[in-house]
Amino acid sequence: MAEIETEKRGVPRRTTLKSGKIVFNAGRSTIDCTVRNLSPKGAKLLVNSVVGIPETFDLVLDGHSRQPCRIIWRRLKEIGVEFRTEH
């Protein structure tokens, strides 16, 4: 019998398929990504490779919405991020 994965997040994520950009290096470096799921506190991103992506970066959605992020986990082509609040 297959084991059911339980949701460990405080806020459930909504499945989505949005294009985004990972922006770092003071805006001089960008990597295209696909947002696979999204919540007010974080997201799962699909990328061609996780190599070279720093621990913190900005996620740009819809070409204008910019959200500071911190990587929580990474796999071959996926990244789980937590949205940071800037003070």
KAQUIUR-V431208 format. One record per backbone hydrogen bond with DSSP energy under -0.5 kcal/mol. NH is the residue of the N-H (numbers start at 1). CO is the residue of the C=O. Records with the same first field share a line. If there is no record, write none. Layout:
# KAQUIUR-V431208
NH=CO ; CO
This chain:
# KAQUIUR-V431208
14=38
16=36
18=35
20=33
21=60
22=31
23=21 ; 58
24=29
28=25
29=24
31=22
33=20
34=46
35=18
36=34 ; 44
37=44
38=14
39=42
43=81
44=37
45=79
46=34
47=77
50=76
53=50
54=52
57=69
58=23
59=67
60=21 ; 58
61=59 ; 65
62=19
64=61
65=61
66=64
67=59 ; 65
69=57
70=82
71=55
72=80
73=80
75=78
79=45
80=73
81=43 ; 79
82=70
83=41
84=68
86=84
